[in-house]
Amino acid sequence: MKLKKLLLALLALSLLSTTFLSPTFASARSLDSATILNELGLFKGVGTLENGEIDFDLNRAPTRQEAITMLVRLIGKEANALNSSQSIPFNDVDNWAIPYVSYAYANGLTNGISDTEFGGNHLVTPAQYLTFILRALGYESGEDFIWNKAWELSDTLGITYEEYNASTTDFLRADLANISANSLTATLKNSSVTLLEYLNQEGALADTDLVLMDMMSISCNKDTMSFAFFPVTGSENSYKTFTVLNATVNGIPCSIQQNQTAKDVKDQIPSIHSIVPNCFASCTLTYDEAAVLKAATETKEFSGTDYPVLAFTLTCEGTLSDGTKFTETFYEPLIIYGYGSLY
């Protein structure tokens, strides 16, 4: 099993830096999201690739009935749906999708496009899938959010990061995977419990050694960027040691200073635990910022200004308490619009 990163983006430093999902990194990020959801038993592929890996078909636009199926699996209710005999008033849902649409409709997660049509084979829109997700978290359209502007609430919950709006035209299974993965760390309405914690409490997750983790920029200065690594709330596993084996930014190698255990972090950065609970490792990357900015191949607009993208690539190795090691490469696109530190 590989080491995988759960979330779409780093937690942004207020007035220091921000992150986003750039087109260059969308493929890597969505494959990570799909793989994590699959290992948790919450997402399925459409077949097997020639290399033996799961084919998640991430570059295809999903239909409404496919999106509802993904939603029902995400919230751990597939067995409930398949064992249900509830009927639906819609005449345009394929037979395989009827149990999923029936469950979602009966539980107030979706509506039809008319009294007799669900629009099963219509392509799902960002607003529609975000509405499904928000309803699953307990939010009500018309009360907590406007369904055709659902991204306004999902942006505040950390499920999306301003990448969707009324002008969005392309919406793929890759987007569903990213949104679904991000929703795991969103809290249920009027609760401190995350969807991941809820699923764990309900016994809906597959047994796995996967460490559900995230990373956070904790310091940004000229020629350096520091990150903290930590398990997300609800992850049952963490790492005994965690090592950044190598790192580049825009293809330029970085030098690495790091704290590879929770004890090292506590000893070297004692204040960080009040900011990043359960932090099990940290690192500081040093690079030639002028050269890195010159090597940038993308820009990102922020507050009316275009900033060069710093595309960090980190190859990391995590070791569990039983000695099992997992290795994976993380891709982190960042823009910098100021310097500072959280500690």
Secondary structure as the mmCIF struct_conf table of DSSP 4:
data_model
#
loop_
_struct_conf.conf_type_id
_struct_conf.id
_struct_conf.beg_label_comp_id
_struct_conf.beg_label_asym_id
_struct_conf.beg_label_seq_id
_struct_conf.end_label_comp_id
_struct_conf.end_label_asym_id
_struct_conf.end_label_seq_id
STRN STRN1 LYS A 5 LYS A 5
BEND BEND1 LEU A 7 ALA A 9
HELX_LH_PP_P HELX_LH_PP_P1 LEU A 10 LEU A 10
STRN STRN2 LEU A 11 LEU A 11
HELX_LH_PP_P HELX_LH_PP_P2 ALA A 12 ALA A 12
STRN STRN3 LEU A 13 LEU A 13
TURN_TY1_P TURN_TY1_P1 SER A 14 LEU A 16
STRN STRN4 SER A 17 THR A 19
HELX_RH_AL_P HELX_RH_AL_P1 PRO A 23 GLU A 39
TURN_TY1_P TURN_TY1_P2 LEU A 40 GLY A 41
BEND BEND2 LEU A 42 LEU A 42
BEND BEND3 VAL A 46 VAL A 46
STRN STRN5 GLY A 47 THR A 48
TURN_TY1_P TURN_TY1_P3 GLU A 50 ASN A 51
BEND BEND4 GLY A 52 GLY A 52
STRN STRN6 ILE A 54 ASP A 55
TURN_TY1_P TURN_TY1_P4 LEU A 58 ASN A 59
BEND BEND5 ARG A 60 ARG A 60
HELX_LH_PP_P HELX_LH_PP_P3 ALA A 61 PRO A 62
STRN STRN7 THR A 63 THR A 63
HELX_RH_AL_P HELX_RH_AL_P2 ARG A 64 LEU A 74
TURN_TY1_P TURN_TY1_P5 ILE A 75 GLY A 76
HELX_RH_AL_P HELX_RH_AL_P3 GLU A 78 LEU A 82
TURN_TY1_P TURN_TY1_P6 ASN A 83 ASN A 83
BEND BEND6 PRO A 89 PRO A 89
BEND BEND7 ASN A 91 ASN A 91
HELX_RH_3T_P HELX_RH_3T_P1 ASN A 95 ALA A 97
HELX_RH_AL_P HELX_RH_AL_P4 ILE A 98 ALA A 106
TURN_TY1_P TURN_TY1_P7 ASN A 107 GLY A 108
BEND BEND8 LEU A 109 LEU A 109
BEND BEND9 ILE A 113 THR A 116
TURN_TY1_P TURN_TY1_P8 GLY A 120 ASN A 121
BEND BEND10 HIS A 122 HIS A 122
STRN STRN8 LEU A 123 LEU A 123
HELX_LH_PP_P HELX_LH_PP_P4 VAL A 124 THR A 125
HELX_RH_AL_P HELX_RH_AL_P5 PRO A 126 ALA A 136
TURN_TY1_P TURN_TY1_P9 LEU A 137 GLY A 138
STRN STRN9 SER A 141 SER A 141
TURN_TY1_P TURN_TY1_P10 GLY A 142 ASP A 144
STRN STRN10 PHE A 145 PHE A 145
HELX_RH_3T_P HELX_RH_3T_P2 TRP A 147 LYS A 149
TURN_TY1_P TURN_TY1_P11 ALA A 150 ALA A 150
HELX_RH_AL_P HELX_RH_AL_P6 TRP A 151 THR A 156
TURN_TY1_P TURN_TY1_P12 LEU A 157 GLY A 158
BEND BEND11 ILE A 159 ILE A 159
BEND BEND12 GLU A 162 GLU A 162
TURN_TY1_P TURN_TY1_P13 ALA A 166 SER A 167
HELX_RH_AL_P HELX_RH_AL_P7 ARG A 173 SER A 183
TURN_TY1_P TURN_TY1_P14 LEU A 184 THR A 185
BEND BEND13 ALA A 186 ALA A 186
STRN STRN11 THR A 187 THR A 187
HELX_LH_PP_P HELX_LH_PP_P5 LEU A 188 LEU A 188
TURN_TY1_P TURN_TY1_P15 LYS A 189 ASN A 190
BEND BEND14 SER A 191 SER A 192
STRN STRN12 THR A 194 THR A 194
HELX_RH_AL_P HELX_RH_AL_P8 LEU A 195 GLN A 201
TURN_TY1_P TURN_TY1_P16 GLU A 202 GLY A 203
BEND BEND15 LEU A 205 LEU A 205
HELX_LH_PP_P HELX_LH_PP_P6 ALA A 206 ASP A 207
STRN STRN13 MET A 213 ASN A 221
TURN_TY1_P TURN_TY1_P17 LYS A 222 ASP A 223
STRN STRN14 THR A 224 PRO A 231
HELX_LH_PP_P HELX_LH_PP_P7 VAL A 232 VAL A 232
TURN_TY1_P TURN_TY1_P18 THR A 233 GLY A 234
BEND BEND16 GLU A 236 GLU A 236
BEND BEND17 LYS A 240 LYS A 240
STRN STRN15 THR A 241 VAL A 249
TURN_TY1_P TURN_TY1_P19 ASN A 250 GLY A 251
STRN STRN16 ILE A 252 PRO A 253
STRN STRN17 SER A 255 ASN A 259
BEND BEND18 THR A 261 THR A 261
HELX_RH_AL_P HELX_RH_AL_P9 ALA A 262 GLN A 268
HELX_RH_3T_P HELX_RH_3T_P3 PRO A 270 SER A 274
TURN_TY1_P TURN_TY1_P20 ILE A 275 ILE A 275
BEND BEND19 VAL A 276 VAL A 276
TURN_TY1_P TURN_TY1_P21 PRO A 277 ASN A 278
STRN STRN18 ALA A 281 THR A 286
HELX_RH_AL_P HELX_RH_AL_P10 GLU A 289 ALA A 295
STRN STRN19 THR A 299 PHE A 302
TURN_TY1_P TURN_TY1_P22 SER A 303 GLY A 304
STRN STRN20 THR A 305 PRO A 308
STRN STRN21 LEU A 310 THR A 319
TURN_TY1_P TURN_TY1_P23 SER A 321 ASP A 322
BEND BEND20 GLY A 323 GLY A 323
STRN STRN22 LYS A 325 ILE A 336
BEND BEND21 TYR A 337 TYR A 337
STRN STRN23 GLY A 340 SER A 341
#
